Amino acid sequence: MAQDNQKVIVTQSQLKFVQDYAKQIGVNLTLKEMVAVTNVMVDYCMNGYSTELGKRLESIDKFIVEKFDEK
């Protein structure tokens, strides 16, 4: 499925953000995890905040905290 240029740019930007964020907080994410988080961030950038997105972000925060605690 082809993506439009705007979404490609946003996706690249958010993938970089997720990489930097994970590195900054010292959490190692798998490639699949990074892509999943990136997709949520792209949704936020493209569509703005919503209640559903807030729940998805809370779920990601919980996941990252658990991943951090595994260290």
BAZA-313996 format. One line per field, with one value per residue: residue number from 1; x negated, y negated, z negated of N, C-alpha, C in turn. Coordinates in nm, 4 decimals, always signed. Layout:
N
pos <- NUM | ... .
n_u <- X | ... .
n_v <- Y | ... .
n_w <- Z | ... .
ca_u <- X | ... .
ca_v <- Y | ... .
ca_w <- Z | ... .
c_u <- X | ... .
c_v <- Y | ... .
c_w <- Z | ... .
# end
This chain:
71
pos <- 1 | 2 | 3 | 4 | 5 | 6 | 7 | 8 | 9 | 10 | 11 | 12 | 13 | 14 | 15 | 16 | 17 | 18 | 19 | 20 | 21 | 22 | 23 | 24 | 25 | 26 | 27 | 28 | 29 | 30 | 31 | 32 | 33 | 34 | 35 | 36 | 37 | 38 | 39 | 40 | 41 | 42 | 43 | 44 | 45 | 46 | 47 | 48 | 49 | 50 | 51 | 52 | 53 | 54 | 55 | 56 | 57 | 58 | 59 | 60 | 61 | 62 | 63 | 64 | 65 | 66 | 67 | 68 | 69 | 70 | 71 .
n_u <- -0.0854 | -0.0719 | -0.1988 | -0.1149 | -0.3262 | -0.3386 | -0.2656 | -0.4727 | -0.6927 | -0.6194 | -0.6115 | -0.8809 | -0.9980 | -0.8761 | -0.9615 | -1.2317 | -1.2058 | -1.0972 | -1.3094 | -1.5100 | -1.3855 | -1.3540 | -1.6219 | -1.7067 | -1.5681 | -1.6654 | -1.5596 | -1.5356 | -1.3901 | -1.2271 | -1.2348 | -0.9741 | -0.8268 | -0.9137 | -0.8091 | -0.5355 | -0.4915 | -0.5698 | -0.3680 | -0.1467 | -0.2290 | -0.2439 | +0.0252 | +0.1171 | -0.0163 | +0.0936 | +0.3707 | +0.4318 | +0.5055 | +0.7120 | +0.9672 | +0.9504 | +0.6899 | +0.5507 | +0.5884 | +0.4437 | +0.1881 | +0.1518 | +0.1417 | -0.0949 | -0.2760 | -0.2547 | -0.3498 | -0.6154 | -0.7164 | -0.6998 | -0.8805 | -1.1109 | -1.1369 | -1.2131 | -1.4816 .
n_v <- +0.1177 | -0.2087 | -0.5074 | -0.8485 | -1.1361 | -1.3148 | -1.1547 | -0.9701 | -1.1319 | -1.2212 | -0.9740 | -0.8914 | -1.0918 | -1.0474 | -0.7880 | -0.8320 | -0.9968 | -0.8101 | -0.6276 | -0.7947 | -0.8696 | -0.6211 | -0.5548 | -0.7672 | -0.7219 | -0.4796 | -0.2299 | +0.0707 | +0.1338 | +0.3688 | +0.4113 | +0.4464 | +0.3429 | +0.0771 | -0.0065 | +0.0218 | -0.1699 | -0.3957 | -0.4054 | -0.4824 | -0.7359 | -0.8618 | -0.8580 | -1.0385 | -1.2741 | -1.3111 | -1.3152 | -1.4376 | -1.4771 | -1.2454 | -1.0841 | -0.8065 | -0.7838 | -0.8809 | -0.6685 | -0.4719 | -0.5833 | -0.5796 | -0.3040 | -0.2468 | -0.3916 | -0.2420 | +0.0053 | -0.0639 | -0.1397 | +0.1072 | +0.2490 | +0.1060 | +0.1670 | +0.4306 | +0.4359 .
n_w <- +0.0000 | +0.0974 | -0.0501 | -0.1168 | -0.0562 | -0.2761 | -0.4962 | -0.4908 | -0.5552 | -0.8129 | -0.9424 | -0.9256 | -1.0812 | -1.3308 | -1.3865 | -1.4290 | -1.6536 | -1.8391 | -1.8558 | -1.9662 | -2.2063 | -2.3394 | -2.3704 | -2.5314 | -2.7712 | -2.8329 | -2.7508 | -2.5806 | -2.2827 | -2.0729 | -1.7145 | -1.6186 | -1.8346 | -1.8281 | -1.5813 | -1.6329 | -1.8384 | -1.6981 | -1.5029 | -1.6574 | -1.7382 | -1.4882 | -1.4218 | -1.6154 | -1.5301 | -1.2757 | -1.3130 | -1.5519 | -1.9070 | -2.0823 | -2.2800 | -2.2507 | -2.1486 | -2.3679 | -2.5471 | -2.4130 | -2.4292 | -2.7069 | -2.7428 | -2.6060 | -2.7655 | -3.0047 | -2.9138 | -2.8471 | -3.0981 | -3.2291 | -3.0725 | -3.1291 | -3.3987 | -3.3806 | -3.3457 .
ca_u <- +0.0000 | -0.1520 | -0.1658 | -0.1421 | -0.4549 | -0.3271 | -0.2666 | -0.6075 | -0.7782 | -0.5795 | -0.6528 | -1.0262 | -1.0243 | -0.8334 | -1.0494 | -1.3520 | -1.1667 | -1.0842 | -1.4457 | -1.5771 | -1.3173 | -1.3902 | -1.7632 | -1.7178 | -1.5203 | -1.7385 | -1.4768 | -1.5614 | -1.2684 | -1.2467 | -1.1910 | -0.8279 | -0.7786 | -0.9393 | -0.7123 | -0.4041 | -0.4880 | -0.5761 | -0.2349 | -0.0617 | -0.2744 | -0.2017 | +0.1690 | +0.1295 | -0.0611 | +0.1808 | +0.5119 | +0.4496 | +0.5366 | +0.8492 | +0.9785 | +0.8964 | +0.5447 | +0.5038 | +0.5831 | +0.3319 | +0.0659 | +0.1412 | +0.0991 | -0.2371 | -0.3493 | -0.2570 | -0.4400 | -0.7538 | -0.7536 | -0.7245 | -1.0042 | -1.2171 | -1.1516 | -1.2744 | -1.6278 .
ca_v <- +0.0000 | -0.3315 | -0.6134 | -0.9805 | -1.1929 | -1.3735 | -1.0479 | -0.9138 | -1.2254 | -1.2148 | -0.8434 | -0.8950 | -1.1804 | -0.9841 | -0.6744 | -0.8915 | -1.0390 | -0.6911 | -0.5785 | -0.8867 | -0.8621 | -0.4933 | -0.5650 | -0.8635 | -0.6645 | -0.3558 | -0.1125 | +0.1342 | +0.1792 | +0.4480 | +0.3423 | +0.4518 | +0.2486 | -0.0584 | -0.0350 | +0.0068 | -0.2998 | -0.4951 | -0.4167 | -0.5612 | -0.8743 | -0.9123 | -0.8842 | -1.1637 | -1.3862 | -1.3273 | -1.3314 | -1.5094 | -1.4014 | -1.2004 | -0.9977 | -0.6751 | -0.7963 | -0.8920 | -0.5327 | -0.4033 | -0.6390 | -0.5249 | -0.1653 | -0.2507 | -0.4327 | -0.1268 | +0.1030 | -0.1121 | -0.1312 | +0.2485 | +0.2847 | +0.0421 | +0.2413 | +0.5608 | +0.4230 .
ca_w <- +0.0000 | +0.1074 | -0.1444 | -0.0605 | -0.1004 | -0.4094 | -0.5958 | -0.4912 | -0.6297 | -0.9540 | -0.9934 | -0.9452 | -1.1942 | -1.4551 | -1.4117 | -1.4889 | -1.7884 | -1.9234 | -1.8795 | -2.0589 | -2.3358 | -2.4020 | -2.4092 | -2.6411 | -2.8970 | -2.8556 | -2.7279 | -2.4518 | -2.2163 | -1.9524 | -1.5939 | -1.6165 | -1.9359 | -1.7792 | -1.4750 | -1.6954 | -1.9054 | -1.5911 | -1.4417 | -1.7476 | -1.7303 | -1.3572 | -1.4348 | -1.6900 | -1.4454 | -1.1594 | -1.3486 | -1.6771 | -2.0285 | -2.1049 | -2.3975 | -2.2132 | -2.1400 | -2.5055 | -2.6020 | -2.3481 | -2.4873 | -2.8428 | -2.7275 | -2.5703 | -2.8860 | -3.0951 | -2.8531 | -2.8590 | -3.2404 | -3.2576 | -3.0012 | -3.2057 | -3.5239 | -3.3528 | -3.3408 .
c_u <- -0.0899 | -0.1035 | -0.1915 | -0.2687 | -0.4487 | -0.3353 | -0.4048 | -0.7007 | -0.7469 | -0.6259 | -0.8027 | -1.0625 | -0.9901 | -0.9155 | -1.1782 | -1.3228 | -1.1604 | -1.2216 | -1.5171 | -1.5169 | -1.3568 | -1.5351 | -1.7796 | -1.6747 | -1.5827 | -1.6563 | -1.5074 | -1.4308 | -1.3062 | -1.1999 | -1.0381 | -0.7678 | -0.7979 | -0.8389 | -0.5734 | -0.3909 | -0.4889 | -0.4394 | -0.1382 | -0.1003 | -0.2373 | -0.0532 | +0.1923 | +0.0940 | +0.0369 | +0.3242 | +0.5371 | +0.4892 | +0.6836 | +0.8499 | +0.9199 | +0.7442 | +0.4844 | +0.4913 | +0.4670 | +0.1989 | +0.0448 | +0.0912 | -0.0498 | -0.3210 | -0.3634 | -0.3547 | -0.5860 | -0.8019 | -0.7839 | -0.8555 | -1.1245 | -1.2441 | -1.2170 | -1.4262 | -1.6927 .
c_v <- -0.1239 | -0.4348 | -0.7471 | -1.0386 | -1.2494 | -1.2649 | -0.9835 | -1.0013 | -1.2202 | -1.0832 | -0.8395 | -0.9783 | -1.1132 | -0.8609 | -0.7224 | -0.9356 | -0.9186 | -0.6325 | -0.6642 | -0.8777 | -0.7338 | -0.4979 | -0.6553 | -0.8025 | -0.5282 | -0.2299 | -0.0585 | +0.1879 | +0.2651 | +0.3662 | +0.3370 | +0.3516 | +0.1051 | -0.0980 | -0.0578 | -0.1299 | -0.4118 | -0.5147 | -0.4979 | -0.7086 | -0.9384 | -0.9451 | -1.0155 | -1.2841 | -1.4144 | -1.3656 | -1.4090 | -1.4175 | -1.3650 | -1.1141 | -0.8603 | -0.6785 | -0.8090 | -0.7563 | -0.4542 | -0.4526 | -0.5883 | -0.3808 | -0.1581 | -0.2904 | -0.3158 | -0.0215 | +0.0623 | -0.1049 | +0.0142 | +0.2946 | +0.2274 | +0.1192 | +0.3783 | +0.5563 | +0.4657 .
c_w <- +0.0000 | +0.0063 | -0.0767 | -0.1242 | -0.2406 | -0.5164 | -0.6038 | -0.5744 | -0.7784 | -1.0151 | -1.0193 | -1.0677 | -1.3265 | -1.4880 | -1.4776 | -1.6328 | -1.8831 | -1.9554 | -1.9836 | -2.1983 | -2.4091 | -2.4509 | -2.5309 | -2.7736 | -2.9255 | -2.8421 | -2.5889 | -2.3960 | -2.0965 | -1.8332 | -1.5875 | -1.7160 | -1.8899 | -1.6711 | -1.5342 | -1.7629 | -1.8014 | -1.5274 | -1.5271 | -1.7401 | -1.5961 | -1.3606 | -1.5081 | -1.6016 | -1.3323 | -1.1987 | -1.4767 | -1.7911 | -2.0320 | -2.2306 | -2.3685 | -2.2068 | -2.2796 | -2.5717 | -2.5422 | -2.4050 | -2.6300 | -2.8387 | -2.6934 | -2.6912 | -2.9830 | -3.0435 | -2.8724 | -3.0039 | -3.2762 | -3.1924 | -3.0771 | -3.3335 | -3.5046 | -3.3586 | -3.4689 .
# end
